[in-house]
Amino acid sequence: MVDVKGSSQYRSIVVRYRPWQRVVLIVVIVLLLLAVAGGSAWWTRAHYTQLHKQLLAENHTLNKQLPRVKQQRDVAEQQLANISTGADVDRAAVAGLQIELKNHQNKIAELTEEIGFYKGLMSPSERERGLSVRDMEILATAAEQVYQYKLVLQQTALKHRLLKGSVRVVLVGTAPNEQGMPSQRRYALADLSPELKTVDIPLRFKYFQNIEGELTLPVDFDVQKIELVARASSPKKVQIEQTYEWKVQAL
């Protein structure tokens, strides 16, 4: 080859083209992703199956207790009837039996409610699925203007996932204004209860969440109703609004 003065010389490098290597790499990556996804799905299903069995076992235990409590109630009723037919009935004993009978009846109602609650959680109808309010209770205390509250929110679904969101509870009523005339007032539950830190109470649960504590009403505030707004941000966005009358139950 003639060396031309002043011109640049370049070396050529031959690289062997192997397209099959790229295909093998892609196949390996896909197989790894499928293995990870399969393992995650298996673990999730196993965890759900175990939890489902646990709830079914608790439900079975409650069902077994119910006939025994009913039998105790029947015995108590028969004892009460026998004592009532006597001429010299001991009134103190009758009162004790009445209290015992009432306690048995309350126990039966609680067991029946719990069984229905667990059945509703695990086998809800199409209309009942999602976020809902199970209960809202206001209980009197020995102190004036002080009450206990209990709020239960639940998630009914065939497959329970972690629910995240918030709930806001507002007490609506009237109080005298500067002229002494009734004027509407609204107080967030968080402003009246030391147990709550924020107006929007955080929600984070799979099955249900209890929100309870004590609230103190302002002086001269006459409560009329309770407004509740609950929002779920996941697993899907849901908003429910409920209004309750102010009803105080005795302790």
Secondary structure, 3 states (H helix, E strand, C coil): CCCCCCCCCCCCCCCCCCHHHHHHHHHHHHHHHHHHHHHHHHHHHHHHHHHHHHHHHHHHHHHHHHHHHHHHHHHHHHHHHHHHHCCCCCHHHHHHHHHHHHHHHHHHHHHHHHHHHHHHHHCCCCCCCEEEEEEEEEEECCCCCEEEEEEEEEEECCCCCCEEEEEEEEEEEEEECCCCCEEEEEEEHHHHCCCCCCCCEEEEECCEEEEEEEEECCCCCEEEEEEEEEEEEECCCEEEEEEEECCCECC
